[in-house]
């Protein structure tokens, strides 16, 4: 495999990171909002949103490390 193909594959793999992060955070917030309104526990929305942020960052770091190997 040439160096150009390898670089192109990396760009393709990294191109969806923003969408993946945004979707993970949005769904975490949506779940937290639903749980907070269902169970009347106001701390669930920010807690799950922050958890989704950390989960998305962890996922990005893991994916980038896998690409660098």
N, C-alpha and C positions, 0 to 999 in steps of 0.2 A: 504494500500500500504506500502510495507516495505521500510526501509531507503535506501537499495541498489537500488531498482527500481526508487526511487525518484532521487537519485544521477545520475543514468544512464540516466534518462529523461533529467536532466539538462545538462549533457555532450552532449547529442544528440542535444538539442536545441542550445547550444553554439558552436557546431562544425562548423556551417555554417556562423559564424560571419565574418570571414576573407574573405570568398568568397563574401558575401553580401557587405561588405565595399569596396572591390576591384572593384566589378562590378558597384556599385553606383558611385564611383569616376571616373572610366573609362568612363561610359556613360555620366557623367556630362562634362568631358573633351571633349569627342567626340562631344557632342551637342554644346559646346562652340566653338570648332574649326570650326564646320560646320557653325554656325551662324556668326562667325568672318569672315570667308571667303565669305559668302554669302552677308553680309551687309557691309563688309569692316570696321568693328569696332574691332580693335585689343584688346580692353579691355574685350571683352566678354569671351574669352577662359579662362584667369586666374580667372575672376570673377565667372564663372559657375563652374570651378574646385574647387575653395575654398568653394562655396556654397554646392557643392556635398560632400566635406569633412565634413562640419558641419552637413549636413543632415545625413550622415552615422554615425557620432559620436552620434548624437541625437537618431537615431534609435537603436543603440547598447545600450545606456544608458536606453532607454525606455524598451527594451526587457529584460535587466538584472534586472531592477527594477520589472518588471512583474514576472520574475522567482522567485525573492526573497519573493514575497508575499505568 
